[in-house]
Amino acid sequence: MIIKLEVNRGGLRWVVALLLAVGLFFGGFYAHQTIGPSKPTQQITDQKNSYYISFDDYYYEIPKQKAADDKLVPGGQFLYNTGVAIKANSLESLFNDGAIAVQALIPLNADTGAFERYVNESVKPSAASAFKGTAEVTFDTRKKDNVRVAEVVSKKDGAVIRRQYIVNLPQSVAVISKDDGEAFRKIGESVSQASAKFSDYEKMKLQVLSQSFMLSNRMFDDMYRLAHEDFRGAASVDALNRLADKSKEIFSLEAKVSGVNLTNKDEMSATIHYTDPEKPANNKIGTLTFRKAAGEWKLFTLQLPNGTVTGATQEPPK
């Protein structure tokens, strides 16, 4: 699945970072907190569809003909049509080209009163002032699970500029778009609490974060020992060290992993954001790809800014 996206990521990341800082990226405030699991009912390993699973404890199904990109900004995802060229130098142009964004807002423990006050008193005025226009709010209860939701529509001169579908989970989540399309609705309807659905959510999260930690601390002997057998057959500890030396600038930056793309039951990938808060232009991206082996997630590919180390060439799992 390929996204043909032409975007000035350096410049756009600077804009995104600035808007996040003032709480206006998606018309709300920006915060993160992981909520504990509640009645897991299904394993990630049982899934046949594609999902984005956030470490802010939410997930959603990725619609067919869409792909989720979490490389632009830590903690947020953009979904684009696959196979469609997108040229973007601003958030506005991304949304004009049909992008849909998803972002965690604040933890309210699914309290209805707090949620409605937050939307009315914080999100609504921010959504209006962000575009120097007006904002309309509609509350509803989602039929499938009785979760409270809010729709916030920002307008300027009578035209819709942005839509937000906000879901009142323990960690509230916003789905953002310009157009009121089928994919926007489907994503909003599927947003739910990850730890309440997937019994192996915490195990998967721990595996990804531990691999990121080992990478940041150059613990390559351990990474190699714990990797997928195909990775160990095609690579070496020396290869990992050489790759790290070619991208040594990342080791002075702060590393953050926000979630995983689960493309099928046997493969997932996680983006590592290496950030410089003082100079966003220095930000870098790395990617960890895992495959299942004997029921366990194992590192299969490591991609850093200046190179890749991967397992033996073979067809991706179906």
NUBAMAR-896158 format. One record per residue (C-alpha): residue in one letter; y, z, x. Coordinates in steps of 0.2 Angstrom, whole numbers. Layout:
N
<atom><fimi>a</fimi><north>Y</north><up>Z</up><east>X</east></atom>
...
END
This chain:
318
<atom><fimi>m</fimi><north>0</north><up>0</up><east>0</east></atom>
<atom><fimi>i</fimi><north>16</north><up>-6</up><east>8</east></atom>
<atom><fimi>i</fimi><north>34</north><up>-2</up><east>4</east></atom>
<atom><fimi>k</fimi><north>46</north><up>-15</up><east>10</east></atom>
<atom><fimi>l</fimi><north>61</north><up>-3</up><east>12</east></atom>
<atom><fimi>e</fimi><north>76</north><up>-8</up><east>23</east></atom>
<atom><fimi>v</fimi><north>87</north><up>8</up><east>24</east></atom>
<atom><fimi>n</fimi><north>99</north><up>15</up><east>37</east></atom>
<atom><fimi>r</fimi><north>89</north><up>31</up><east>38</east></atom>
<atom><fimi>g</fimi><north>101</north><up>39</up><east>50</east></atom>
<atom><fimi>g</fimi><north>117</north><up>37</up><east>40</east></atom>
<atom><fimi>l</fimi><north>108</north><up>40</up><east>24</east></atom>
<atom><fimi>r</fimi><north>100</north><up>56</up><east>30</east></atom>
<atom><fimi>w</fimi><north>118</north><up>62</up><east>35</east></atom>
<atom><fimi>v</fimi><north>124</north><up>59</up><east>18</east></atom>
<atom><fimi>v</fimi><north>109</north><up>68</up><east>10</east></atom>
<atom><fimi>a</fimi><north>111</north><up>83</up><east>22</east></atom>
<atom><fimi>l</fimi><north>129</north><up>84</up><east>17</east></atom>
<atom><fimi>l</fimi><north>126</north><up>83</up><east>-2</east></atom>
<atom><fimi>l</fimi><north>112</north><up>96</up><east>0</east></atom>
<atom><fimi>a</fimi><north>123</north><up>108</up><east>8</east></atom>
<atom><fimi>v</fimi><north>136</north><up>108</up><east>-6</east></atom>
<atom><fimi>g</fimi><north>122</north><up>108</up><east>-19</east></atom>
<atom><fimi>l</fimi><north>126</north><up>91</up><east>-27</east></atom>
<atom><fimi>f</fimi><north>111</north><up>80</up><east>-21</east></atom>
<atom><fimi>f</fimi><north>103</north><up>79</up><east>-38</east></atom>
<atom><fimi>g</fimi><north>116</north><up>89</up><east>-48</east></atom>
<atom><fimi>g</fimi><north>109</north><up>106</up><east>-45</east></atom>
<atom><fimi>f</fimi><north>107</north><up>119</up><east>-32</east></atom>
<atom><fimi>y</fimi><north>94</north><up>117</up><east>-18</east></atom>
<atom><fimi>a</fimi><north>82</north><up>131</up><east>-13</east></atom>
<atom><fimi>h</fimi><north>63</north><up>133</up><east>-9</east></atom>
<atom><fimi>q</fimi><north>51</north><up>146</up><east>-12</east></atom>
<atom><fimi>t</fimi><north>32</north><up>145</up><east>-13</east></atom>
<atom><fimi>i</fimi><north>24</north><up>153</up><east>-29</east></atom>
<atom><fimi>g</fimi><north>7</north><up>161</up><east>-28</east></atom>
<atom><fimi>p</fimi><north>-8</north><up>153</up><east>-36</east></atom>
<atom><fimi>s</fimi><north>-13</north><up>155</up><east>-55</east></atom>
<atom><fimi>k</fimi><north>-29</north><up>151</up><east>-63</east></atom>
<atom><fimi>p</fimi><north>-34</north><up>136</up><east>-52</east></atom>
<atom><fimi>t</fimi><north>-46</north><up>124</up><east>-62</east></atom>
<atom><fimi>q</fimi><north>-49</north><up>109</up><east>-52</east></atom>
<atom><fimi>q</fimi><north>-51</north><up>104</up><east>-33</east></atom>
<atom><fimi>i</fimi><north>-41</north><up>92</up><east>-24</east></atom>
<atom><fimi>t</fimi><north>-57</north><up>84</up><east>-18</east></atom>
<atom><fimi>d</fimi><north>-61</north><up>79</up><east>-36</east></atom>
<atom><fimi>q</fimi><north>-46</north><up>68</up><east>-38</east></atom>
<atom><fimi>k</fimi><north>-47</north><up>49</up><east>-40</east></atom>
<atom><fimi>n</fimi><north>-28</north><up>46</up><east>-43</east></atom>
<atom><fimi>s</fimi><north>-14</north><up>47</up><east>-31</east></atom>
<atom><fimi>y</fimi><north>-3</north><up>63</up><east>-30</east></atom>
<atom><fimi>y</fimi><north>11</north><up>70</up><east>-21</east></atom>
<atom><fimi>i</fimi><north>7</north><up>89</up><east>-18</east></atom>
<atom><fimi>s</fimi><north>22</north><up>99</up><east>-13</east></atom>
<atom><fimi>f</fimi><north>22</north><up>115</up><east>-3</east></atom>
<atom><fimi>d</fimi><north>35</north><up>122</up><east>-15</east></atom>
<atom><fimi>d</fimi><north>20</north><up>123</up><east>-27</east></atom>
<atom><fimi>y</fimi><north>22</north><up>108</up><east>-38</east></atom>
<atom><fimi>y</fimi><north>13</north><up>91</up><east>-39</east></atom>
<atom><fimi>y</fimi><north>14</north><up>75</up><east>-49</east></atom>
<atom><fimi>e</fimi><north>4</north><up>59</up><east>-51</east></atom>
<atom><fimi>i</fimi><north>11</north><up>44</up><east>-43</east></atom>
<atom><fimi>p</fimi><north>12</north><up>30</up><east>-55</east></atom>
<atom><fimi>k</fimi><north>3</north><up>14</up><east>-52</east></atom>
<atom><fimi>q</fimi><north>13</north><up>1</up><east>-42</east></atom>
<atom><fimi>k</fimi><north>24</north><up>16</up><east>-35</east></atom>
<atom><fimi>a</fimi><north>23</north><up>25</up><east>-18</east></atom>
<atom><fimi>a</fimi><north>30</north><up>42</up><east>-14</east></atom>
<atom><fimi>d</fimi><north>41</north><up>43</up><east>2</east></atom>
<atom><fimi>d</fimi><north>45</north><up>60</up><east>8</east></atom>
<atom><fimi>k</fimi><north>52</north><up>54</up><east>25</east></atom>
<atom><fimi>l</fimi><north>71</north><up>53</up><east>20</east></atom>
<atom><fimi>v</fimi><north>75</north><up>71</up><east>18</east></atom>
<atom><fimi>p</fimi><north>64</north><up>87</up><east>19</east></atom>
<atom><fimi>g</fimi><north>59</north><up>94</up><east>2</east></atom>
<atom><fimi>g</fimi><north>63</north><up>79</up><east>-8</east></atom>
<atom><fimi>q</fimi><north>53</north><up>63</up><east>-12</east></atom>
<atom><fimi>f</fimi><north>59</north><up>45</up><east>-17</east></atom>
<atom><fimi>l</fimi><north>47</north><up>34</up><east>-26</east></atom>
<atom><fimi>y</fimi><north>49</north><up>15</up><east>-25</east></atom>
<atom><fimi>n</fimi><north>40</north><up>0</up><east>-32</east></atom>
<atom><fimi>t</fimi><north>27</north><up>-6</up><east>-20</east></atom>
<atom><fimi>g</fimi><north>30</north><up>-24</up><east>-12</east></atom>
<atom><fimi>v</fimi><north>48</north><up>-24</up><east>-17</east></atom>
<atom><fimi>a</fimi><north>62</north><up>-25</up><east>-4</east></atom>
<atom><fimi>i</fimi><north>75</north><up>-12</up><east>-6</east></atom>
<atom><fimi>k</fimi><north>91</north><up>-13</up><east>5</east></atom>
<atom><fimi>a</fimi><north>100</north><up>4</up><east>4</east></atom>
<atom><fimi>n</fimi><north>114</north><up>12</up><east>14</east></atom>
<atom><fimi>s</fimi><north>118</north><up>25</up><east>1</east></atom>
<atom><fimi>l</fimi><north>109</north><up>36</up><east>-12</east></atom>
<atom><fimi>e</fimi><north>118</north><up>26</up><east>-26</east></atom>
<atom><fimi>s</fimi><north>111</north><up>10</up><east>-20</east></atom>
<atom><fimi>l</fimi><north>93</north><up>18</up><east>-19</east></atom>
<atom><fimi>f</fimi><north>95</north><up>23</up><east>-37</east></atom>
<atom><fimi>n</fimi><north>102</north><up>6</up><east>-42</east></atom>
<atom><fimi>d</fimi><north>87</north><up>-2</up><east>-35</east></atom>
<atom><fimi>g</fimi><north>76</north><up>8</up><east>-46</east></atom>
<atom><fimi>a</fimi><north>71</north><up>23</up><east>-35</east></atom>
<atom><fimi>i</fimi><north>65</north><up>39</up><east>-43</east></atom>
<atom><fimi>a</fimi><north>68</north><up>56</up><east>-34</east></atom>
<atom><fimi>v</fimi><north>59</north><up>72</up><east>-36</east></atom>
<atom><fimi>q</fimi><north>65</north><up>89</up><east>-29</east></atom>
<atom><fimi>a</fimi><north>62</north><up>108</up><east>-31</east></atom>
<atom><fimi>l</fimi><north>77</north><up>117</up><east>-37</east></atom>
<atom><fimi>i</fimi><north>76</north><up>136</up><east>-38</east></atom>
<atom><fimi>p</fimi><north>62</north><up>149</up><east>-42</east></atom>
<atom><fimi>l</fimi><north>65</north><up>156</up><east>-59</east></atom>
<atom><fimi>n</fimi><north>47</north><up>162</up><east>-63</east></atom>
<atom><fimi>a</fimi><north>46</north><up>151</up><east>-78</east></atom>
<atom><fimi>d</fimi><north>58</north><up>162</up><east>-88</east></atom>
<atom><fimi>t</fimi><north>65</north><up>153</up><east>-102</east></atom>
<atom><fimi>g</fimi><north>81</north><up>162</up><east>-104</east></atom>
<atom><fimi>a</fimi><north>85</north><up>161</up><east>-85</east></atom>
<atom><fimi>f</fimi><north>80</north><up>143</up><east>-85</east></atom>
<atom><fimi>e</fimi><north>92</north><up>138</up><east>-99</east></atom>
<atom><fimi>r</fimi><north>106</north><up>148</up><east>-92</east></atom>
<atom><fimi>y</fimi><north>104</north><up>140</up><east>-75</east></atom>
<atom><fimi>v</fimi><north>104</north><up>123</up><east>-82</east></atom>
<atom><fimi>n</fimi><north>119</north><up>126</up><east>-93</east></atom>
<atom><fimi>e</fimi><north>129</north><up>136</up><east>-81</east></atom>
<atom><fimi>s</fimi><north>125</north><up>128</up><east>-64</east></atom>
<atom><fimi>v</fimi><north>116</north><up>111</up><east>-66</east></atom>
<atom><fimi>k</fimi><north>127</north><up>104</up><east>-80</east></atom>
<atom><fimi>p</fimi><north>144</north><up>107</up><east>-72</east></atom>
<atom><fimi>s</fimi><north>137</north><up>101</up><east>-55</east></atom>
<atom><fimi>a</fimi><north>130</north><up>86</up><east>-63</east></atom>
<atom><fimi>a</fimi><north>147</north><up>82</up><east>-71</east></atom>
<atom><fimi>s</fimi><north>158</north><up>86</up><east>-56</east></atom>
<atom><fimi>a</fimi><north>147</north><up>76</up><east>-44</east></atom>
<atom><fimi>f</fimi><north>151</north><up>60</up><east>-52</east></atom>
<atom><fimi>k</fimi><north>168</north><up>65</up><east>-59</east></atom>
<atom><fimi>g</fimi><north>162</north><up>62</up><east>-77</east></atom>
<atom><fimi>t</fimi><north>153</north><up>71</up><east>-90</east></atom>
<atom><fimi>a</fimi><north>135</north><up>79</up><east>-92</east></atom>
<atom><fimi>e</fimi><north>125</north><up>81</up><east>-108</east></atom>
<atom><fimi>v</fimi><north>110</north><up>93</up><east>-109</east></atom>
<atom><fimi>t</fimi><north>95</north><up>93</up><east>-121</east></atom>
<atom><fimi>f</fimi><north>81</north><up>106</up><east>-120</east></atom>
<atom><fimi>d</fimi><north>64</north><up>103</up><east>-127</east></atom>
<atom><fimi>t</fimi><north>46</north><up>110</up><east>-125</east></atom>
<atom><fimi>r</fimi><north>33</north><up>99</up><east>-117</east></atom>
<atom><fimi>k</fimi><north>19</north><up>97</up><east>-129</east></atom>
<atom><fimi>k</fimi><north>4</north><up>97</up><east>-117</east></atom>
<atom><fimi>d</fimi><north>7</north><up>114</up><east>-110</east></atom>
<atom><fimi>n</fimi><north>22</north><up>122</up><east>-119</east></atom>
<atom><fimi>v</fimi><north>33</north><up>122</up><east>-104</east></atom>
<atom><fimi>r</fimi><north>51</north><up>122</up><east>-107</east></atom>
<atom><fimi>v</fimi><north>61</north><up>106</up><east>-100</east></atom>
<atom><fimi>a</fimi><north>78</north><up>100</up><east>-99</east></atom>
<atom><fimi>e</fimi><north>86</north><up>83</up><east>-98</east></atom>
<atom><fimi>v</fimi><north>103</north><up>81</up><east>-90</east></atom>
<atom><fimi>v</fimi><north>112</north><up>65</up><east>-91</east></atom>
<atom><fimi>s</fimi><north>127</north><up>62</up><east>-81</east></atom>
<atom><fimi>k</fimi><north>140</north><up>49</up><east>-87</east></atom>
<atom><fimi>k</fimi><north>156</north><up>41</up><east>-80</east></atom>
<atom><fimi>d</fimi><north>167</north><up>30</up><east>-92</east></atom>
<atom><fimi>g</fimi><north>153</north><up>30</up><east>-104</east></atom>
<atom><fimi>a</fimi><north>140</north><up>23</up><east>-92</east></atom>
<atom><fimi>v</fimi><north>124</north><up>33</up><east>-87</east></atom>
<atom><fimi>i</fimi><north>125</north><up>37</up><east>-68</east></atom>
<atom><fimi>r</fimi><north>110</north><up>49</up><east>-66</east></atom>
<atom><fimi>r</fimi><north>96</north><up>56</up><east>-77</east></atom>
<atom><fimi>q</fimi><north>88</north><up>73</up><east>-72</east></atom>
<atom><fimi>y</fimi><north>72</north><up>79</up><east>-81</east></atom>
<atom><fimi>i</fimi><north>70</north><up>97</up><east>-76</east></atom>
<atom><fimi>v</fimi><north>53</north><up>106</up><east>-78</east></atom>
<atom><fimi>n</fimi><north>53</north><up>125</up><east>-80</east></atom>
<atom><fimi>l</fimi><north>39</north><up>130</up><east>-68</east></atom>
<atom><fimi>p</fimi><north>38</north><up>146</up><east>-58</east></atom>
<atom><fimi>q</fimi><north>48</north><up>134</up><east>-45</east></atom>
<atom><fimi>s</fimi><north>59</north><up>123</up><east>-56</east></atom>
<atom><fimi>v</fimi><north>58</north><up>105</up><east>-52</east></atom>
<atom><fimi>a</fimi><north>69</north><up>90</up><east>-55</east></atom>
<atom><fimi>v</fimi><north>64</north><up>72</up><east>-58</east></atom>
<atom><fimi>i</fimi><north>79</north><up>61</up><east>-55</east></atom>
<atom><fimi>s</fimi><north>83</north><up>42</up><east>-59</east></atom>
<atom><fimi>k</fimi><north>96</north><up>31</up><east>-66</east></atom>
<atom><fimi>d</fimi><north>86</north><up>22</up><east>-78</east></atom>
<atom><fimi>d</fimi><north>75</north><up>30</up><east>-92</east></atom>
<atom><fimi>g</fimi><north>60</north><up>20</up><east>-88</east></atom>
<atom><fimi>e</fimi><north>41</north><up>23</up><east>-91</east></atom>
<atom><fimi>a</fimi><north>38</north><up>28</up><east>-73</east></atom>
<atom><fimi>f</fimi><north>52</north><up>41</up><east>-74</east></atom>
<atom><fimi>r</fimi><north>44</north><up>48</up><east>-90</east></atom>
<atom><fimi>k</fimi><north>27</north><up>48</up><east>-83</east></atom>
<atom><fimi>i</fimi><north>32</north><up>58</up><east>-67</east></atom>
<atom><fimi>g</fimi><north>41</north><up>70</up><east>-77</east></atom>
<atom><fimi>e</fimi><north>27</north><up>73</up><east>-89</east></atom>
<atom><fimi>s</fimi><north>14</north><up>76</up><east>-75</east></atom>
<atom><fimi>v</fimi><north>25</north><up>88</up><east>-64</east></atom>
<atom><fimi>s</fimi><north>15</north><up>104</up><east>-65</east></atom>
<atom><fimi>q</fimi><north>11</north><up>119</up><east>-54</east></atom>
<atom><fimi>a</fimi><north>-1</north><up>114</up><east>-39</east></atom>
<atom><fimi>s</fimi><north>-9</north><up>131</up><east>-36</east></atom>
<atom><fimi>a</fimi><north>-13</north><up>133</up><east>-55</east></atom>
<atom><fimi>k</fimi><north>-23</north><up>116</up><east>-55</east></atom>
<atom><fimi>f</fimi><north>-31</north><up>114</up><east>-38</east></atom>
<atom><fimi>s</fimi><north>-42</north><up>128</up><east>-31</east></atom>
<atom><fimi>d</fimi><north>-41</north><up>122</up><east>-13</east></atom>
<atom><fimi>y</fimi><north>-22</north><up>120</up><east>-13</east></atom>
<atom><fimi>e</fimi><north>-19</north><up>135</up><east>-2</east></atom>
<atom><fimi>k</fimi><north>-33</north><up>130</up><east>10</east></atom>
<atom><fimi>m</fimi><north>-26</north><up>112</up><east>11</east></atom>
<atom><fimi>k</fimi><north>-8</north><up>119</up><east>14</east></atom>
<atom><fimi>l</fimi><north>-14</north><up>130</up><east>28</east></atom>
<atom><fimi>q</fimi><north>-23</north><up>116</up><east>37</east></atom>
<atom><fimi>v</fimi><north>-8</north><up>105</up><east>37</east></atom>
<atom><fimi>l</fimi><north>4</north><up>119</up><east>43</east></atom>
<atom><fimi>s</fimi><north>-8</north><up>125</up><east>56</east></atom>
<atom><fimi>q</fimi><north>-9</north><up>107</up><east>63</east></atom>
<atom><fimi>s</fimi><north>10</north><up>105</up><east>63</east></atom>
<atom><fimi>f</fimi><north>11</north><up>122</up><east>72</east></atom>
<atom><fimi>m</fimi><north>-1</north><up>117</up><east>85</east></atom>
<atom><fimi>l</fimi><north>8</north><up>101</up><east>88</east></atom>
<atom><fimi>s</fimi><north>24</north><up>109</up><east>90</east></atom>
<atom><fimi>n</fimi><north>17</north><up>121</up><east>103</east></atom>
<atom><fimi>r</fimi><north>7</north><up>107</up><east>112</east></atom>
<atom><fimi>m</fimi><north>-10</north><up>115</up><east>108</east></atom>
<atom><fimi>f</fimi><north>-19</north><up>99</up><east>111</east></atom>
<atom><fimi>d</fimi><north>-35</north><up>106</up><east>116</east></atom>
<atom><fimi>d</fimi><north>-37</north><up>115</up><east>99</east></atom>
<atom><fimi>m</fimi><north>-30</north><up>100</up><east>90</east></atom>
<atom><fimi>y</fimi><north>-43</north><up>89</up><east>98</east></atom>
<atom><fimi>r</fimi><north>-57</north><up>101</up><east>95</east></atom>
<atom><fimi>l</fimi><north>-54</north><up>103</up><east>77</east></atom>
<atom><fimi>a</fimi><north>-50</north><up>84</up><east>74</east></atom>
<atom><fimi>h</fimi><north>-61</north><up>71</up><east>64</east></atom>
<atom><fimi>e</fimi><north>-76</north><up>65</up><east>74</east></atom>
<atom><fimi>d</fimi><north>-69</north><up>48</up><east>74</east></atom>
<atom><fimi>f</fimi><north>-53</north><up>54</up><east>81</east></atom>
<atom><fimi>r</fimi><north>-62</north><up>63</up><east>95</east></atom>
<atom><fimi>g</fimi><north>-73</north><up>48</up><east>98</east></atom>
<atom><fimi>a</fimi><north>-58</north><up>36</up><east>100</east></atom>
<atom><fimi>a</fimi><north>-45</north><up>48</up><east>108</east></atom>
<atom><fimi>s</fimi><north>-44</north><up>62</up><east>121</east></atom>
<atom><fimi>v</fimi><north>-33</north><up>77</up><east>125</east></atom>
<atom><fimi>d</fimi><north>-25</north><up>67</up><east>139</east></atom>
<atom><fimi>a</fimi><north>-20</north><up>54</up><east>126</east></atom>
<atom><fimi>l</fimi><north>-12</north><up>67</up><east>115</east></atom>
<atom><fimi>n</fimi><north>-2</north><up>74</up><east>130</east></atom>
<atom><fimi>r</fimi><north>4</north><up>56</up><east>135</east></atom>
<atom><fimi>l</fimi><north>9</north><up>53</up><east>117</east></atom>
<atom><fimi>a</fimi><north>19</north><up>70</up><east>117</east></atom>
<atom><fimi>d</fimi><north>27</north><up>66</up><east>133</east></atom>
<atom><fimi>k</fimi><north>34</north><up>49</up><east>126</east></atom>
<atom><fimi>s</fimi><north>41</north><up>59</up><east>111</east></atom>
<atom><fimi>k</fimi><north>46</north><up>74</up><east>121</east></atom>
<atom><fimi>e</fimi><north>63</north><up>75</up><east>112</east></atom>
<atom><fimi>i</fimi><north>55</north><up>82</up><east>96</east></atom>
<atom><fimi>f</fimi><north>49</north><up>98</up><east>104</east></atom>
<atom><fimi>s</fimi><north>67</north><up>105</up><east>105</east></atom>
<atom><fimi>l</fimi><north>69</north><up>102</up><east>86</east></atom>
<atom><fimi>e</fimi><north>65</north><up>112</up><east>71</east></atom>
<atom><fimi>a</fimi><north>49</north><up>106</up><east>63</east></atom>
<atom><fimi>k</fimi><north>46</north><up>106</up><east>44</east></atom>
<atom><fimi>v</fimi><north>32</north><up>100</up><east>33</east></atom>
<atom><fimi>s</fimi><north>36</north><up>99</up><east>14</east></atom>
<atom><fimi>g</fimi><north>20</north><up>93</up><east>6</east></atom>
<atom><fimi>v</fimi><north>6</north><up>79</up><east>7</east></atom>
<atom><fimi>n</fimi><north>3</north><up>62</up><east>-1</east></atom>
<atom><fimi>l</fimi><north>-15</north><up>62</up><east>-7</east></atom>
<atom><fimi>t</fimi><north>-19</north><up>44</up><east>-8</east></atom>
<atom><fimi>n</fimi><north>-37</north><up>47</up><east>-14</east></atom>
<atom><fimi>k</fimi><north>-50</north><up>61</up><east>-13</east></atom>
<atom><fimi>d</fimi><north>-54</north><up>58</up><east>5</east></atom>
<atom><fimi>e</fimi><north>-37</north><up>55</up><east>14</east></atom>
<atom><fimi>m</fimi><north>-20</north><up>63</up><east>14</east></atom>
<atom><fimi>s</fimi><north>-5</north><up>62</up><east>25</east></atom>
<atom><fimi>a</fimi><north>9</north><up>74</up><east>29</east></atom>
<atom><fimi>t</fimi><north>27</north><up>70</up><east>35</east></atom>
<atom><fimi>i</fimi><north>34</north><up>82</up><east>49</east></atom>
<atom><fimi>h</fimi><north>53</north><up>82</up><east>49</east></atom>
<atom><fimi>y</fimi><north>60</north><up>87</up><east>66</east></atom>
<atom><fimi>t</fimi><north>78</north><up>91</up><east>62</east></atom>
<atom><fimi>d</fimi><north>94</north><up>95</up><east>72</east></atom>
<atom><fimi>p</fimi><north>105</north><up>105</up><east>60</east></atom>
<atom><fimi>e</fimi><north>120</north><up>101</up><east>71</east></atom>
<atom><fimi>k</fimi><north>117</north><up>83</up><east>74</east></atom>
<atom><fimi>p</fimi><north>107</north><up>75</up><east>59</east></atom>
<atom><fimi>a</fimi><north>107</north><up>58</up><east>69</east></atom>
<atom><fimi>n</fimi><north>95</north><up>66</up><east>81</east></atom>
<atom><fimi>n</fimi><north>82</north><up>69</up><east>67</east></atom>
<atom><fimi>k</fimi><north>65</north><up>62</up><east>70</east></atom>
<atom><fimi>i</fimi><north>49</north><up>60</up><east>60</east></atom>
<atom><fimi>g</fimi><north>30</north><up>62</up><east>63</east></atom>
<atom><fimi>t</fimi><north>15</north><up>60</up><east>53</east></atom>
<atom><fimi>l</fimi><north>-2</north><up>68</up><east>52</east></atom>
<atom><fimi>t</fimi><north>-16</north><up>59</up><east>43</east></atom>
<atom><fimi>f</fimi><north>-32</north><up>68</up><east>38</east></atom>
<atom><fimi>r</fimi><north>-49</north><up>62</up><east>32</east></atom>
<atom><fimi>k</fimi><north>-63</north><up>72</up><east>24</east></atom>
<atom><fimi>a</fimi><north>-78</north><up>76</up><east>34</east></atom>
<atom><fimi>a</fimi><north>-92</north><up>88</up><east>28</east></atom>
<atom><fimi>g</fimi><north>-80</north><up>94</up><east>14</east></atom>
<atom><fimi>e</fimi><north>-66</north><up>99</up><east>27</east></atom>
<atom><fimi>w</fimi><north>-49</north><up>90</up><east>30</east></atom>
<atom><fimi>k</fimi><north>-49</north><up>84</up><east>48</east></atom>
<atom><fimi>l</fimi><north>-35</north><up>76</up><east>58</east></atom>
<atom><fimi>f</fimi><north>-38</north><up>57</up><east>59</east></atom>
<atom><fimi>t</fimi><north>-21</north><up>50</up><east>65</east></atom>
<atom><fimi>l</fimi><north>-6</north><up>57</up><east>74</east></atom>
<atom><fimi>q</fimi><north>10</north><up>47</up><east>73</east></atom>
<atom><fimi>l</fimi><north>25</north><up>52</up><east>83</east></atom>
<atom><fimi>p</fimi><north>42</north><up>43</up><east>85</east></atom>
<atom><fimi>n</fimi><north>36</north><up>33</up><east>101</east></atom>
<atom><fimi>g</fimi><north>17</north><up>30</up><east>98</east></atom>
<atom><fimi>t</fimi><north>1</north><up>34</up><east>88</east></atom>
<atom><fimi>v</fimi><north>-16</north><up>41</up><east>92</east></atom>
<atom><fimi>t</fimi><north>-29</north><up>37</up><east>79</east></atom>
<atom><fimi>g</fimi><north>-48</north><up>38</up><east>76</east></atom>
<atom><fimi>a</fimi><north>-60</north><up>23</up><east>78</east></atom>
<atom><fimi>t</fimi><north>-55</north><up>8</up><east>68</east></atom>
<atom><fimi>q</fimi><north>-63</north><up>7</up><east>51</east></atom>
<atom><fimi>e</fimi><north>-60</north><up>3</up><east>33</east></atom>
<atom><fimi>p</fimi><north>-50</north><up>16</up><east>24</east></atom>
<atom><fimi>p</fimi><north>-61</north><up>26</up><east>11</east></atom>
<atom><fimi>k</fimi><north>-61</north><up>19</up><east>-6</east></atom>
END
